[in-house]
C-alpha cells in the first residue's frame, strides 16, 4: 500500500527545497560573511569545499540507514543537522569577535564556521532520502512525474536563494543565514509533524558491509569500467573546474569591482533562472534535435566562453559583461550536466546503471571539494584572474576527453540521437 497523501509529498518537496535553499543563500555571501575574519582565497575555497567533502563521505551511509531504519527518522536527523549547522554558522557570523580579547586572531570563529559547514554537509543526504520517499509513494508509471518535484524544488532553490539572500543582505549581511536557519527549522517541524513512514519494515534491508559504504570504493569500481572511464574522468574534471572558479567568483566581484552583496547575488540569480529554464524545459527537445554528444561539447564551449568573459570585464562594463557571462555559464552547465550523465548511462547495461550513476554524484561532490581550495590557492598566489584561466585549461581537457570518448565509443550512440 502506497502512502500518497498530500502531506507526504509536501514534506518531501520542502525537504528538497531546504537542501538547495540553504546552500544557495549562504554560498554567494561567503566573502561578505567572512570579511571580519579573513579575505584570502584559500580559506574561502576550503570553506566552500568543506560542505562537499562531508556530503561525499556520508551520503552512502545516510542512504543505507534510510533503507535499514526507515525514511522518517533519517530525514528528521538530517534536517535537524541542517538546523544545527546553519544555526551555528548564523551565530558565529553575528558575534562581534573583535570585542572578545580571548578570540583574537580569528582562529575560533573560523573553526566554528568550518564545523558548521561540515555538520551541514554531513546532513546533506536529505535530497537522496527525500527522493526515496517520492519513490516509495509512487507507482512505477507515475514515478517520473513524482521525480519531477526534485527538479522543481532544486530550480526554485537556486532562484529563491540568491533572490532572498540579496534582498535580506541589503538590511544586514547576516540576516539571510538566519532566514535559512528558520526555513530549516520549519522543514524539521513539518517532517516531525506530518511525514509518515513510507518504507515498511518488511521492505527494509540490512546495512551493507563497511567497504560497500566507502565512497572511494564505488569510484574505483566505476573507473575500472573502460566503457565509461573517460567520460567519468571528464565529469569529475568538469565539476572540479566549474566549482573551482565559481567558489572565488564573488570574492573576485567584491575585490575587483567593489560589488556589494546585492549585485553579487543577482549574478547567481541569473544563473538559477537560466539553468532552470534549460534543464526544466529545453533540454529534452535539444537532445532530440542534436544528441547528447554535440550538446555536451557545445555546453563546454559555452562554459569556456563565459569563463573567458569574466576576467575581461572592466569597472565600466562589469555588470553588463558579468551578467552576460554568468548566463552563458549557466546555459553551458545546464547542457553539460544532464547530457554527460546520459552519455555514461548509454554505455552501461541495466545492471550497472544504479552504481555508476550514484558514483557520478560522488565524483561531483569530490570535484566540488577539490576545485575550490585549488582555485583559492591560485587566487592568492597567481593573481585574481588565474582561477578563470586555469579553469579554461581544465575545461579544454574535458572537451578532449569527451571527444575522445565519442571516437572510441559505440558510434551508434550519437546516430540514434540525430
C-alpha positions as a printed Julia matrix, in Angstrom:
418×3 Matrix{Float64}:
  0.0    0.0     0.0
  1.42   3.39   -1.01
  1.07   6.46    1.18
  0.19   9.14   -1.33
 -1.46  11.73    0.87
 -0.51  15.35    0.04
  1.36  15.9     3.32
  3.93  13.29    2.32
  4.69  14.97   -1.0
  4.71  18.35    0.72
  7.3   17.22    3.28
  9.49  15.69    0.56
  9.23  18.85   -1.54
 10.06  21.2     1.35
 12.99  18.97    2.32
 14.36  19.09   -1.23
 13.82  22.85   -1.35
 15.58  23.29    2.01
 18.54  21.24    0.75
 19.15  23.71   -2.1
 17.89  26.88   -0.45
 20.3   26.83    2.47
 23.31  26.43    0.18
 22.17  28.92   -2.46
 21.54  31.56    0.23
 24.88  31.14    2.04
 27.3   30.43   -0.82
 27.09  33.76   -2.72
 27.5   35.68    0.54
 30.55  33.83    1.9
 33.13  36.56    1.09
 30.98  39.17    2.86
 30.28  36.92    5.85
 33.99  36.12    6.16
 35.15  39.73    5.78
 35.68  40.17    9.54
 37.84  37.04    9.77
 39.8   36.68    6.53
 39.93  37.91    2.93
 42.16  35.27    1.34
 41.02  32.89   -1.34
 42.45  29.77    0.29
 40.23  29.98    3.35
 37.2   30.79    1.22
 37.93  27.83   -1.06
 38.36  25.42    1.82
 35.17  26.65    3.46
 33.26  26.32    0.19
 34.62  22.81   -0.38
 34.15  21.52    3.17
 30.4   21.08    2.64
 31.02  18.92   -0.44
 33.58  16.59    1.15
 31.31  15.94    4.13
 28.43  15.2     1.77
 30.68  12.93   -0.32
 31.78  10.92    2.71
 28.4   10.44    4.39
 25.74  10.29    1.64
 26.19   6.5     1.04
 25.77   5.83    4.78
 22.68   8.01    5.02
 21.08   6.18    2.11
 21.84   2.82    3.7
 20.45   3.96    7.05
 17.19   5.01    5.41
 16.87   1.54    3.82
 17.54  -0.1     7.18
 15.65   2.07    9.68
 13.13   3.93    7.54
 12.93   7.3     5.8
 11.3    9.38    8.53
 13.96   9.12   11.28
 16.79   9.63    8.79
 15.19  12.7     7.19
 14.39  14.11   10.65
 18.01  13.61   11.79
 19.41  15.16    8.6
 17.13  18.2     8.75
 17.98  18.63   12.44
 21.64  18.58   11.41
 20.91  21.26    8.84
 19.27  23.4    11.53
 22.31  22.9    13.78
 24.84  23.65   11.04
 23.09  26.74    9.71
 22.3   27.96   13.23
 25.93  27.63   14.31
 27.04  29.49   11.18
 24.5   32.27   11.81
 25.52  32.67   15.46
 29.23  32.72   14.57
 28.96  35.44   11.91
 26.66  37.5    14.15
 29.06  37.71   17.11
 31.43  40.69   17.36
 34.56  38.59   17.89
 36.84  41.65   17.92
 35.27  42.64   21.25
 36.44  39.36   22.8
 40.18  39.51   23.61
 40.44  35.73   24.05
 39.16  35.23   20.47
 41.78  37.46   18.82
 43.21  36.22   15.52
 40.03  34.7    14.11
 41.0   31.08   14.82
 37.99  30.3    17.0
 35.3   31.78   14.7
 36.87  30.16   11.64
 36.93  26.79   13.41
 33.25  27.22   14.27
 32.43  28.16   10.65
 34.21  25.08    9.33
 32.42  22.95   11.91
 29.08  24.42   10.86
 29.74  23.72    7.18
 30.83  20.14    7.93
 27.71  19.49   10.03
 25.53  20.87    7.24
 27.39  18.75    4.68
 27.05  15.56    6.73
 23.32  16.3     6.85
 23.23  16.8     3.08
 21.84  13.35    2.37
 18.33  14.75    2.67
 17.91  15.03   -1.1
 18.53  11.33   -1.73
 16.27  10.26    1.15
 13.5   12.66    0.1
 13.77  11.18   -3.4
 13.39   7.73   -1.86
 10.19   8.92   -0.14
  8.81  10.01   -3.52
  9.71   6.6    -4.96
  8.01   4.85   -2.02
  4.69   6.67   -2.53
  4.59   6.48   -6.35
  3.56   3.68   -8.62
  6.14   2.81  -11.31
  4.13   4.52  -14.05
  3.88   7.76  -12.01
  7.43   7.78  -10.72
  8.82  10.1   -13.38
  6.11  12.63  -12.59
  6.88  12.38   -8.87
 10.59  12.82   -9.52
  9.73  15.99  -11.41
  9.26  17.54   -7.96
 13.02  17.17   -7.44
 13.79  19.35  -10.44
 11.14  21.9    -9.46
 12.45  22.12   -5.88
 16.08  22.44   -6.98
 15.2   25.06   -9.59
 13.22  27.1    -7.07
 16.04  26.79   -4.55
 18.62  28.12   -6.98
 16.34  31.06   -7.84
 14.84  31.94   -4.46
 18.09  31.53   -2.52
 20.06  34.32   -4.26
 16.92  36.47   -4.59
 16.05  36.43   -0.88
 19.72  36.39    0.11
 20.43  39.59   -1.8
 17.26  41.27   -0.54
 17.91  40.43    3.12
 21.63  41.18    2.89
 20.66  44.75    1.98
 19.27  45.02    5.52
 22.01  43.06    7.29
 24.52  40.66    5.75
 23.91  38.03    8.43
 20.12  38.09    8.08
 20.0   35.65    5.12
 21.75  32.96    7.18
 19.19  33.38    9.95
 16.42  33.11    7.34
 17.95  29.87    6.02
 18.09  28.55    9.59
 14.43  29.48   10.1
 13.38  27.66    6.93
 15.31  24.56    8.01
 13.52  24.75   11.38
 10.17  24.96    9.55
 11.22  21.93    7.49
 12.01  20.0    10.66
  8.62  20.86   12.14
  6.84  19.61    9.01
  8.82  16.36    8.99
  8.16  15.66   12.66
  4.51  16.67   12.46
  3.31  15.47    9.07
  5.68  12.97    7.45
  4.6    9.34    7.83
  6.99   6.42    7.46
  6.89   5.34    3.81
  9.35   2.43    3.98
  7.58  -0.5     5.67
  9.53  -2.9     7.94
  9.11  -5.83    5.55
 10.9   -3.9     2.8
 13.92  -2.91    4.88
 17.41  -4.22    4.25
 20.37  -4.92    6.48
 23.22  -2.43    6.48
 25.85  -3.24    3.84
 29.47  -4.05    4.66
 31.72  -1.15    5.61
 33.7   -1.36    2.39
 30.48  -1.04    0.4
 29.81   2.27    2.18
 33.24   3.63    1.28
 32.61   6.22   -1.47
 36.15   5.76   -2.82
 35.47   2.06   -3.42
 32.47   2.95   -5.58
 34.62   5.35   -7.61
 37.29   2.7    -8.06
 34.7    0.31   -9.47
 33.35   2.79  -11.99
 36.83   3.77  -13.19
 37.66   0.11  -13.74
 35.0    0.02  -16.49
 36.7    1.0   -19.77
 33.32   1.88  -21.32
 32.82   4.9   -19.06
 36.3    5.66  -17.7
 36.98   8.66  -19.95
 33.52  10.1   -19.51
 33.66   9.75  -15.72
 37.05  11.48  -15.69
 35.51  14.26  -17.79
 32.58  14.53  -15.35
 34.93  14.84  -12.37
 37.21  17.41  -14.03
 34.24  19.47  -15.18
 32.96  19.92  -11.65
 36.48  20.47  -10.31
 36.97  23.35  -12.76
 33.45  24.78  -12.56
 33.16  24.71   -8.77
 36.72  25.99   -8.52
 36.28  29.28  -10.29
 32.72  29.79   -9.05
 33.99  29.46   -5.46
 36.12  32.61   -5.88
 33.66  34.34   -8.19
 32.02  36.56   -5.57
 35.37  37.33   -3.94
 36.57  38.47   -7.38
 33.46  40.64   -7.83
 33.98  42.14   -4.39
 37.68  42.93   -4.77
 37.92  43.71   -8.49
 34.69  45.69   -8.94
 33.83  46.65   -5.35
 30.44  44.93   -5.67
 28.19  44.59   -2.66
 26.03  41.58   -1.78
 23.14  42.84   -3.96
 24.98  42.7    -7.29
 26.82  39.5    -6.37
 23.65  37.6    -5.5
 21.94  38.95   -8.65
 24.62  37.21  -10.69
 23.72  33.91   -9.04
 20.03  34.65   -9.53
 20.71  34.88  -13.28
 22.47  31.51  -13.09
 19.48  29.94  -11.32
 16.92  31.26  -13.8
 18.86  30.25  -16.92
 19.84  26.8   -15.59
 16.24  26.09  -14.54
 14.86  27.07  -17.95
 17.45  24.94  -19.77
 17.14  21.83  -17.62
 13.43  22.22  -16.96
 12.13  22.84  -20.47
 14.74  22.99  -23.22
 16.98  20.0   -22.65
 14.52  17.37  -23.93
 13.83  18.95  -27.34
 17.5   19.9   -27.73
 18.64  16.31  -27.11
 16.14  15.01  -29.65
 17.41  17.5   -32.21
 21.18  17.44  -31.63
 22.06  14.46  -29.42
 23.96  14.31  -26.14
 27.46  14.32  -27.63
 27.0   17.54  -29.57
 25.2   19.24  -26.69
 27.94  18.24  -24.23
 30.64  19.73  -26.44
 28.54  22.81  -27.17
 27.86  23.23  -23.45
 31.59  23.05  -22.71
 32.12  25.73  -25.33
 29.57  27.97  -23.62
 31.17  27.44  -20.2
 34.62  28.25  -21.61
 33.23  31.4   -23.28
 31.59  32.57  -20.05
 34.76  31.82  -18.09
 36.74  33.85  -20.63
 34.44  36.87  -20.44
 34.57  37.35  -16.66
 38.27  38.3   -16.33
 37.93  40.58  -19.38
 35.29  42.73  -17.66
 36.31  46.21  -16.51
 34.91  48.61  -13.92
 32.98  50.46  -16.63
 31.23  47.47  -18.17
 31.3   44.95  -15.29
 27.54  44.5   -14.7
 26.74  44.06  -18.39
 29.66  41.72  -19.13
 29.41  39.71  -15.92
 25.65  39.08  -16.15
 26.07  38.03  -19.79
 28.97  35.77  -18.81
 27.16  34.01  -15.96
 24.09  33.49  -18.19
 26.36  31.8   -20.75
 27.95  29.75  -17.96
 24.53  28.63  -16.73
 23.46  27.71  -20.26
 26.57  25.62  -20.72
 26.27  23.89  -17.35
 22.59  23.2   -17.98
 23.61  21.34  -21.13
 26.74  19.54  -19.9
 25.48  18.05  -16.65
 22.41  16.08  -17.85
 23.96  15.18  -21.22
 27.18  13.84  -19.75
 25.15  11.77  -17.27
 23.11  10.41  -20.17
 26.25   9.51  -22.12
 27.53   7.47  -19.19
 24.13   5.8   -18.84
 24.08   4.85  -22.53
 27.38   2.98  -22.18
 26.17   0.72  -19.38
 23.91  -2.29  -19.23
 20.9   -2.24  -16.97
 22.65  -3.93  -14.04
 25.37  -1.28  -13.86
 23.17   1.79  -14.02
 22.46   2.4   -10.35
 26.01   2.02   -9.06
 27.6    4.04  -11.84
 25.12   6.91  -11.77
 25.41   7.01   -7.99
 29.17   7.22   -8.44
 28.71  10.25  -10.67
 27.16  12.07   -7.71
 30.24  11.09   -5.72
 32.52  12.41   -8.46
 30.56  15.67   -8.5
 30.96  16.06   -4.72
 34.66  15.18   -4.87
 35.27  17.71   -7.66
 33.29  20.28   -5.68
 35.64  19.71   -2.74
 38.99  19.71   -4.57
 38.25  22.55   -7.01
 37.53  25.44   -4.6
 40.71  25.15   -2.46
 42.87  24.86   -5.6
 41.17  27.9    -7.1
 41.57  29.81   -3.84
 45.27  28.97   -3.72
 45.72  30.14   -7.31
 43.78  33.32   -6.5
 46.18  34.16   -3.68
 49.45  33.11   -5.31
 48.97  33.62   -9.05
 46.54  36.53   -9.18
 42.82  37.26   -9.1
 42.18  36.17  -12.7
 44.21  32.95  -12.57
 41.34  30.63  -11.45
 39.44  31.55  -14.63
 42.39  30.9   -16.94
 43.17  27.62  -15.19
 39.51  26.68  -15.4
 39.58  27.22  -19.16
 42.59  24.91  -19.48
 40.9   22.14  -17.48
 37.63  22.54  -19.41
 39.61  22.2   -22.63
 40.89  18.88  -21.28
 37.31  17.86  -20.5
 36.34  18.57  -24.13
 39.24  16.37  -25.32
 38.1   13.53  -23.06
 34.51  13.79  -24.27
 35.52  13.96  -27.93
 37.87  11.02  -27.43
 35.07   9.08  -25.79
 32.98   9.68  -28.9
 35.69   8.35  -31.2
 36.42   5.3   -29.09
 32.84   4.54  -28.08
 29.85   2.96  -29.65
 29.24   5.02  -32.78
 25.54   4.34  -32.92
 25.1    6.2   -29.63
 25.19   9.5   -31.46
 23.47   8.34  -34.6
 20.39   7.36  -32.62
 20.07  10.9   -31.31
 20.48  12.72  -34.66
